[in-house]
Amino acid sequence: MNVDEYILNAIKNNLTDTEVHEWITNGNADDYFYRIFVDYHGLPMILENTLVTRGFELLKGLYSKE
C-alpha cells in the first residue's frame, strides 16, 4: 500500500460517503482533519494535517473525473 492509498483508506474509515461528498463539494481541506484517525501501534492518532490535505486533493481529483 502506498501513502495515497493509506490516506484514502483512513478517510474512508472515518467519514461517511455523504460527509466525503459534502467535504469535497463544499468544504476546505482543513474541515475534517480532526475526524480522521489512524491506528498507531494500537493507539488512535489524528492523521497529520498535510496528509489530510493530500487526501482532499486526491478526492477532488477523483470526483472531478466522475
Z-matrix of the N, CA and C atoms (Angstrom, degrees):
N
C 1 1.446
C 2 1.530 1 108.43
N 3 1.315 2 115.65 1 129.79
C 4 1.464 3 118.89 2 177.73
C 5 1.539 4 109.99 3 -89.33
N 6 1.299 5 116.73 4 175.86
C 7 1.465 6 121.77 5 -175.74
C 8 1.528 7 111.28 6 -62.35
N 9 1.323 8 117.76 7 -42.35
C 10 1.464 9 120.23 8 179.99
C 11 1.524 10 111.40 9 -60.77
N 12 1.333 11 117.05 10 -42.90
C 13 1.465 12 120.84 11 177.46
C 14 1.524 13 110.74 12 -63.46
N 15 1.319 14 116.85 13 -41.27
C 16 1.460 15 122.25 14 178.71
C 17 1.530 16 110.55 15 -59.64
N 18 1.317 17 116.63 16 -45.32
C 19 1.468 18 121.88 17 -179.80
C 20 1.528 19 110.38 18 -64.61
N 21 1.324 20 117.04 19 -48.10
C 22 1.462 21 120.56 20 -178.93
C 23 1.524 22 111.30 21 -63.26
N 24 1.328 23 118.08 22 -38.16
C 25 1.465 24 121.00 23 176.28
C 26 1.517 25 111.25 24 -65.03
N 27 1.318 26 117.82 25 -39.80
C 28 1.464 27 121.18 26 178.21
C 29 1.522 28 110.23 27 -62.39
N 30 1.321 29 117.13 28 -42.07
C 31 1.465 30 121.08 29 178.58
C 32 1.526 31 109.55 30 -65.05
N 33 1.326 32 116.34 31 -46.84
C 34 1.465 33 121.40 32 -179.55
C 35 1.526 34 111.68 33 -59.52
N 36 1.319 35 117.13 34 -36.33
C 37 1.462 36 121.50 35 -177.57
C 38 1.522 37 113.17 36 -78.35
N 39 1.321 38 117.89 37 -12.62
C 40 1.460 39 120.61 38 -175.24
C 41 1.528 40 114.90 39 -116.96
N 42 1.312 41 117.73 40 -18.28
C 43 1.459 42 120.93 41 -178.70
C 44 1.524 43 109.93 42 -123.45
N 45 1.325 44 116.18 43 146.76
C 46 1.458 45 119.99 44 175.26
C 47 1.529 46 109.08 45 -75.16
N 48 1.315 47 116.40 46 165.45
C 49 1.470 48 120.53 47 176.80
C 50 1.527 49 110.89 48 -60.05
N 51 1.332 50 116.37 49 -38.07
C 52 1.463 51 120.84 50 178.43
C 53 1.521 52 111.03 51 -64.13
N 54 1.331 53 117.06 52 -43.80
C 55 1.461 54 120.78 53 178.39
C 56 1.519 55 111.26 54 -62.79
N 57 1.318 56 116.56 55 -41.83
C 58 1.467 57 120.13 56 178.72
C 59 1.530 58 109.58 57 -62.53
N 60 1.324 59 116.45 58 -45.65
C 61 1.471 60 120.03 59 -179.85
C 62 1.529 61 110.74 60 -60.34
N 63 1.323 62 117.49 61 -47.35
C 64 1.472 63 121.43 62 178.55
C 65 1.525 64 111.19 63 -60.77
N 66 1.323 65 115.61 64 -43.22
C 67 1.459 66 121.59 65 -178.95
C 68 1.518 67 110.85 66 -59.99
N 69 1.323 68 115.82 67 -47.87
C 70 1.467 69 121.23 68 -175.36
C 71 1.523 70 111.30 69 -71.65
N 72 1.328 71 117.25 70 -37.92
C 73 1.464 72 119.12 71 -175.60
C 74 1.522 73 113.58 72 -85.30
N 75 1.334 74 118.09 73 -30.50
C 76 1.466 75 120.09 74 -173.29
C 77 1.519 76 114.46 75 -125.27
N 78 1.312 77 117.68 76 -7.72
C 79 1.454 78 119.41 77 -170.22
C 80 1.513 79 115.11 78 -106.31
N 81 1.321 80 112.60 79 -173.78
C 82 1.466 81 122.61 80 175.94
C 83 1.521 82 107.95 81 -117.18
N 84 1.298 83 116.55 82 161.46
C 85 1.469 84 121.01 83 -177.95
C 86 1.525 85 112.16 84 -57.09
N 87 1.320 86 117.92 85 -33.45
C 88 1.466 87 121.26 86 -176.39
C 89 1.526 88 114.39 87 -79.24
N 90 1.305 89 118.40 88 -9.63
C 91 1.459 90 121.05 89 -171.25
C 92 1.528 91 114.81 90 -60.75
N 93 1.317 92 118.85 91 -34.74
C 94 1.461 93 120.83 92 -174.32
C 95 1.522 94 114.27 93 -119.06
N 96 1.322 95 118.40 94 11.08
C 97 1.470 96 118.52 95 -174.02
C 98 1.523 97 112.54 96 -58.22
N 99 1.311 98 117.84 97 -33.40
C 100 1.461 99 122.50 98 -178.12
C 101 1.531 100 112.79 99 -74.41
N 102 1.329 101 118.48 100 -8.30
C 103 1.464 102 122.78 101 -178.68
C 104 1.521 103 113.61 102 -103.14
N 105 1.321 104 117.51 103 -4.12
C 106 1.463 105 119.43 104 -174.53
C 107 1.519 106 109.17 105 -105.50
N 108 1.330 107 114.30 106 104.80
C 109 1.458 108 122.27 107 -177.36
C 110 1.519 109 110.53 108 -106.38
N 111 1.310 110 115.46 109 151.83
C 112 1.459 111 122.60 110 172.65
C 113 1.527 112 107.92 111 -128.65
N 114 1.311 113 115.67 112 161.46
C 115 1.461 114 121.46 113 178.19
C 116 1.529 115 108.09 114 -88.38
N 117 1.301 116 116.21 115 119.56
C 118 1.467 117 121.30 116 178.47
C 119 1.516 118 108.27 117 -117.91
N 120 1.318 119 116.73 118 95.88
C 121 1.461 120 123.00 119 -178.45
C 122 1.518 121 111.38 120 53.97
N 123 1.336 122 115.93 121 44.56
C 124 1.452 123 121.44 122 177.44
C 125 1.517 124 115.14 123 86.10
N 126 1.288 125 117.91 124 -2.50
C 127 1.466 126 121.56 125 179.74
C 128 1.524 127 110.18 126 -114.71
N 129 1.343 128 117.59 127 140.69
C 130 1.464 129 118.76 128 177.22
C 131 1.526 130 110.79 129 -72.64
N 132 1.312 131 115.28 130 138.01
C 133 1.456 132 120.84 131 179.90
C 134 1.528 133 107.63 132 -137.91
N 135 1.328 134 116.80 133 133.44
C 136 1.457 135 119.93 134 176.22
C 137 1.524 136 108.54 135 -67.58
N 138 1.327 137 115.36 136 132.02
C 139 1.461 138 120.39 137 178.07
C 140 1.524 139 109.44 138 -63.26
N 141 1.287 140 116.53 139 133.89
C 142 1.467 141 122.59 140 -177.05
C 143 1.534 142 110.27 141 -56.01
N 144 1.316 143 116.39 142 140.96
C 145 1.458 144 122.11 143 -171.42
C 146 1.531 145 113.56 144 -59.63
N 147 1.313 146 119.41 145 -36.23
C 148 1.473 147 119.43 146 178.92
C 149 1.528 148 110.49 147 -66.85
N 150 1.326 149 117.46 148 -30.71
C 151 1.467 150 120.18 149 176.85
C 152 1.524 151 110.74 150 -72.57
N 153 1.332 152 116.72 151 -37.08
C 154 1.458 153 120.30 152 175.48
C 155 1.530 154 109.74 153 -63.50
N 156 1.318 155 116.67 154 -41.59
C 157 1.467 156 120.74 155 177.54
C 158 1.522 157 110.09 156 -61.35
N 159 1.316 158 117.01 157 -41.20
C 160 1.477 159 120.60 158 177.18
C 161 1.520 160 110.14 159 -61.62
N 162 1.325 161 117.22 160 -43.49
C 163 1.463 162 121.15 161 177.97
C 164 1.521 163 111.72 162 -61.91
N 165 1.324 164 116.60 163 -41.07
C 166 1.461 165 121.92 164 177.48
C 167 1.529 166 110.06 165 -59.28
N 168 1.323 167 116.56 166 -45.76
C 169 1.460 168 121.01 167 179.29
C 170 1.527 169 111.45 168 -64.30
N 171 1.327 170 116.83 169 -41.23
C 172 1.465 171 120.50 170 177.84
C 173 1.522 172 110.68 171 -62.15
N 174 1.329 173 116.22 172 -45.43
C 175 1.464 174 120.25 173 -179.35
C 176 1.522 175 111.54 174 -65.75
N 177 1.302 176 118.00 175 -39.73
C 178 1.472 177 120.65 176 177.03
C 179 1.535 178 109.98 177 -59.58
N 180 1.344 179 115.77 178 -40.22
C 181 1.460 180 119.80 179 177.19
C 182 1.504 181 112.47 180 -65.03
N 183 1.324 182 117.10 181 -40.16
C 184 1.456 183 121.18 182 179.06
C 185 1.531 184 110.92 183 -67.85
N 186 1.317 185 116.79 184 -42.71
C 187 1.461 186 120.40 185 179.84
C 188 1.517 187 112.05 186 -66.97
N 189 1.317 188 118.16 187 -33.08
C 190 1.461 189 120.23 188 -179.02
C 191 1.524 190 111.47 189 -70.68
N 192 1.332 191 116.94 190 -22.14
C 193 1.473 192 120.70 191 178.98
C 194 1.520 193 111.91 192 -80.72
N 195 1.341 194 117.13 193 -17.34
C 196 1.476 195 120.21 194 -178.71
C 197 1.495 196 112.27 195 -81.50
